C-alpha cells in the first residue's frame, strides 16, 4: 500500500431502514444533512458520503470537512414519500484523527450507527 | 478503446464531473463505461452512476494506484473484451497517485491513453496545503496532471481563482489549465475537446 494511504482510515456500512409511516423527501434530506453535520463536528478532517436508496430512487449527501471548514452537497431523484430503504455511509478520516468533541469519537461502524439512530429519533423516525 | 483518468482529492467533484462528461460523450454516440475505485469496501458513487443508466464496474477495498493495481488491469480487460466500450473513464480514490495508476496499466494492449485530468477544488485549497498529511497527496495529483481542471468556479470569486491559478501553475507549469463547474455543466465541452475525444 502507498505510504500516504496508511495515514487514512475508512468506516462504512449499509443499514436497512423501515419507518413506521411514510416519510417525505425533505425530511429525509434534513436527516442526512444532520447526520453529516454531527460527524463533521467530531473531526478536524472527514470525507463523509451517505446514500439513502429505495425503490423510487435515491438521496445522496456528501461533505468534506477540514480545519473547521465544511462543504456540503445533496442530490436526489426521489419524488414520492418512502416507507423503507437502505442507508449506506462511507467515511474517510485520518488515522491519527483528533476529536473536536469531548465525548464522541467514531472508531467503529457501531459508533456511526449510534449517531444515525440518534438522528432518526430526533426526527421522530424510529427504525422498525 | 480510449482510457480517460479523472483524478482529484476527496471532495473535488470527480463523480459529478464524470457524470457530466459521460452524458455528453453518450450524446455524441460513444459507448462509455466507468470504473469507480473506493478506498473502503462500500460503494456509493457507483450506485448513483448506475441510476443514470451507465455501465459501471466497481473496484473496492483499496486503492488502484497500489495494492489493487492488478484488479484495475483485470477490470479494464473484462470491459474491453465483454462490454466493448469506446471509452473507459477511471475514477480513482481521492487519495490515489494518477501517475502510479498509469504506470500500472500502460502495458495493456488495444487501449489508448488520454491526458490525465486532475480536478482541483480551490475553496479548501489553503486548508489542504497547510495540512501535513494531505499536502503531499494533493501536490502529487497536481504534478501528475496533463490537464488541471479547477472545479466549482460558479461558487468561487474571480480574485481567488486568479490567485490559485498562479499556485497551480507554480506546481505544474506544463499542464493545461481549464476552469469548469461540473454541477452547472460549465467548461465540460472544452474539457472533452482537450481530451481529443
Interface residues (C-beta under 8 A of the other chain):
Chain A: X1 X2 X4 X5 X7 X8 X10 X11 X12 X13 X14 X45 X47 X49 X50 X51 X53 X57 X58 X60 X62 X63 X64 X66 X67 X69 X71 X75 X77 X88 X89 X90 X92 X94
Chain B: X10 X11 X38 X39 X40 X41 X42 X43 X44 X45 X47 X48 X51 X62 X63 X65 X66 X67 X94 X95 X97 X100 X121 X123 X124 X127 X128 X130 X131 X133 X134 X136 X137
